[in-house]
């Protein structure tokens, strides 16, 4: 029993120098260090992918009772589109940062925005129909709308504070 106790005490003394194997930081080194608080959310591995909207429509439930009643356009009518956005239409990269700071007497939440690009293409098949889902035998295609080359790159920070 005494041998086990002696061995444990010797082992503790041998481990002590290893646990203090740290280097002291000089005042100059310490002055150059900065600390930071807050949250960073990185979007570099984030993909939105293709976006499809099956139906987006706007309509009038009672038809055109005043303007063309004598022409027979008194039933409900809808205009709308099916929309498809390419897989590269929306890309988000970089960091979204969330931090809190005070300026004078106002404390605010500051949200630094990631890079957001709308650069792909958008295709819309524009239709007229007698129902909101733009289907059925009376649905008619007016044409196809195609948008490409749109580029929006917002930058900056969103500041939220009480008033």
N, C-alpha and C positions, 0 to 999 in steps of 0.2 A: 504494500500500500504506500509506503514511504517512497519507493522508487517511482511509482506512478505520479505522485504529487510532485516530486522533484523534477521529473520529466516535463510535467505541465508548466511549472514555473520557468524552466529553462526555455521552453518553446515560446512562452509569452515574451520573455526578454529578447529572444531572437527576432520576433515579429515586430517589435517596437521600432527599430530603425527603418524598416521598410515602410511603415505607415506614416513616417514623418519625412519621406523623401520628396519634399516639395521645395520650390525655390521662392524666395521672397521677392515681391514686386517692388521696384523702386518707385519713388514719388513721381518721377517723369513718366514711367510706363503707366502708372495708374491714372495720371492726368490725361493720357491719350485714349483711354478706354471710354466707350459710351455704352449706356444701357438703353434698352428699348422695350416698351410694353405695347400691347395691342395684338391684333389678330391679322394674319395674312392668309388669304385663300388664293391658291394658284390655279389658273385655268389652262395651263399649257397642254394638259392631256385631256381637255374637255372637247367633245365633239357634239354639235347639235344634230347634224344629219339632215336629211330631206324632210321638209314639212309639207303636209298635204291637208287642205281644207276641202272636204267633200262638197259642201254647199255653204255659200254665204249669199243670202237673198234679202231683198227689200220689197215689200208689197203693200197693196191696198186691198183690204178685205171686202169693201163694198164696190169696187170698180170705179169707173169714172162717171158717176151719176150726173154731174153738172156739165161737164165739158163735152161729152160725146154720147150722151144717153140716146140720142136719136140715131146713132150709128151702131148701137147694140153692145157697146163696151161697158156693160153694167155688172158683169161678174168680177170676182176677185182676180187680181193680176199681180204677178211677181217678176222682178228682174234680179238677176244675180249671176254668180259665177262659181265654178269649181276652180280651186287655186292650187298650184303646185310650185313649191320653191325648191331650187336645186340644193344638193347636199352641201354646197359651199356658200349658200346665200348668207348665212349668219355664222361668223367665227368669233370666238371669245378667247383671247390669250392674255398672258401677263397676270398680274396680281390685283386682287381686290383687297384693300386694306381697311381695317376698322380700328379707329382710335378715338380717344376722348381728350379734349384739350380745353383750356380756358383762355379767353382773350378779354382782358379787362374784367368785367363782372359777369360775362356770359360764358357758360360752359356748354360745349357742343359736341355732338358725335360727328366725326369726320369720316366719310367713306370715300376712299380713293378708288376710282373706277378702273377696271381692267380695260384692255384694248378690245373694242367691239367694232367689228367690220360687217357691213351689209354689202357684199360685192358680187353675189351670184346672180342668177336669173330667176325670173318669176313668170309663169304662164297662167293665164286665166281664160277659161272658156266661158264667154258671156252668153246667157240664155234668157229667154222670156218664157213664162209658163203660167198656168192657172193654179199652181199650188206652190207652197213654200219650199218644198224640196226639189223644185225645178225638174220634176220627172213627169212621165206620162206621155200620151200621144200628142198632146197639144204643146209640148215643150219645143221651142224653136231656138236654134243657135244663131245668135246675131253675129258672132265672130270670135276671134281669139286675140287676146291682148298679151303681148310679150314685153317684158321690161328687163333690160340688162344694162350693166355699166353703172348702176347706182352705187355710190360709195359714200358711206357715212362713217366717220371715225370720231366719236365723242371722246373728250379728254377732260381731266380735272377731277374735282372731288365734290361730293354731295355733302353739304353741311346741314345738320339737323340740330335745332335748339329750341327751347321753350321761349314763349313770348308773353 
